[in-house]
Amino acid sequence: MGIPMYGQNKDGDSLDRLATQDQTMKTVTYMEQSGTVAVTHSTDTEVSFTQPAGTVIKDLILIPQGDLVTGGSSGNDLDFKVGTASAGAEVVALTAILDDGGSAVTWKKGIPCAVISNGSGNVANAFAGGGPATSEATDEASAGIFYSAASRSVYVALRPNGTNLATAATTFKAFITFLYV
């Protein structure tokens, strides 16, 4: 038998228990494709999912199927929101994915934005360097709202704000992962 080293785990069964715990962690992921993204400001393009009972929203990834470009003036954002009712924002209030501060912001075709990642929102400008250059921070509307003890509908929407988008005729895909807790 080897000599135990500082910090070495002396419990031979710990790896077996860890593997068992990992096997009981269960997630489920769904994908929905939207209709054509509304170009007209203040108009939602929405997809919906069913959140299983006893889960938290672990990840929400949005991917445009064509370029999306804001109008080019301050406040002409492309926002997203997450609700438990159609047109609602009970989970995540309107938050800019494309935060137009005075010049057009582009979200390129096929670039994923994980607006919720590992059960948390993101900091402002989280996608700069590979996705949209400017975005707002994503926050839960209230603490613990990502969790649901009962099955419920979850609605995800994109909404142009301020003025119409500069591009049109594209859809987006939404991937959502729920973690059983």
N, C-alpha and C positions, 0 to 999 in steps of 0.2 A: 504494500500500500504506500502511496506517495505521501510525502510530508505536506500537510495543509499549508497553503500560502495565505498571507494576509488578505482578507476579503473573500477568500474562497468559500463557496457555499458547501457546507458539509452535509446537506440533506440530499441524498441521492435520488429521492422521489420528486424533487421540486420541478425538474424539467417535465416529468410526466404530468404533474398537476397543471403546469402552465399550458401544455398542449391540450389537455382536456378543457381548460377554460377557454382557449382560443376556439375550440370546436363548438362551444356553446354560444359564441358571439355570432349573431345572425343579422344579416342586412338583406335588404331587398331594394333593387334599383328599377325604376321605370323610365321610359322615354316617351315623350309626346312631341309631335311636330305641330306648330301653329298653322293657322291660316296666314294669308298675306299680312305682313306687318302694316298696321295703319300708318299712313303718312300724315294724316290730319292731326294737328295737335289736340291734346286732351282726349284722344280716342284710344281705348285699350285693345290690345291683341292678347287674348287669354288662352291658356291651356289649364286643364285640371287633372288632379291625381286623387287617389284615395289613400290616405295615410292609415296604415294598419294600427289597431289598438295596441297600446303599450310600447310605442316607438317614439323616437325623436327624429327630427329632420337632421340628418348628418351632413349631406352635401346637396347643393343645388347648383348645377352647371348649365349655363345658357350658351348656345352656339348659333350665330347667325348663318344663314345659308346663302347670303349675299352681303355685300357691303352695306352698312348703315351709317349715314352721315347726318350730323346735326345741321341746323340752319345757318350757323355762323355768327350769331349775335349772343351776347351774354344772356343766360337764362334759357336758351334754346337747347334743353337737355333731352336725352332719351333716358327715361326712368323705368325702373321695375318695381313691382310690389308683390307681396305674397299675402293672401287672405284665406279665411275659412268660409267665405261667401263670395259668390260671383261679384266682381267689381270691388271687393273688399281689400283692406290692408291691415288686417288684425294681427298678422304675424310679422311682416316687415312693411313699414310705411314707404311711400314713394321715395326712392333713392336713385340718384343719377348713376347710370353705368357710363354714359357719355355726358360729362359735366362741361358744358360749353360756356367758357368764360369770356367769350368775345371773338373766338375764331372756331371754325368748324372742327369737330372731333369725329374721327372715323373708327368704326369697329369693323375690322376686315372679315370677310367671309371665312368661316371655318375656325376662327380663333375662339377657344373656349374661355369663358369667364366664370370662375367658381365663386359665385356671389355669397354662398354659404359653404364653408369648408370645415370639416371636423366639428360640426355643431356650433360654429361661431361665424359671425359676420367678418367682414374685412375692413382694413384701414382705408382711408382715402388714398386714391391713386394706386391701389394694389395691383392693377393690371398694366401699369406703365412699363415699357420695355418690351412687351410682347403683345399686349392687347391695347385697348383704348388708353390714350395718354392721361386722361383725367377722369376720375370717378369719385363719388362720395363714399364715406364709410357706411357699411351695412350694419345695422343694429336691430336686435329683436324689439318688437313693439312693446313687449313687457317681459320681465324675467320669467323663464321657464315656458314660454309660449311655443317653443319648438317641440315640446313633449305633448303627447295626447294619450290619455288613458283609454279613450274610446276611439273607434274608427271615425274618421272625419274626412271631408273633402278639403283639398288644398288647391287654391287657384293661384297661378303665376301669370303676371301680365307685364307687357312692355307698353309704355305710354310716352309718345312725344310730348314735350312741354314747351310752351312759349310760342312756337311757330311750327309749321310743317317740317318734316324731315326733308333733306335735300335729295334723298334717294328713295326708291320705291320698289315694289314688286318682288319682295323676298319674304322668306319665312324664317322662323327660328326653331331650334330644337331645345327642349328642356329635359335634362336628366336629373332625377331626384333620387336620393338614397335615404332610406329610413333604417335606423338601427334599433333593434329590439332591446329594451332595457328591463 
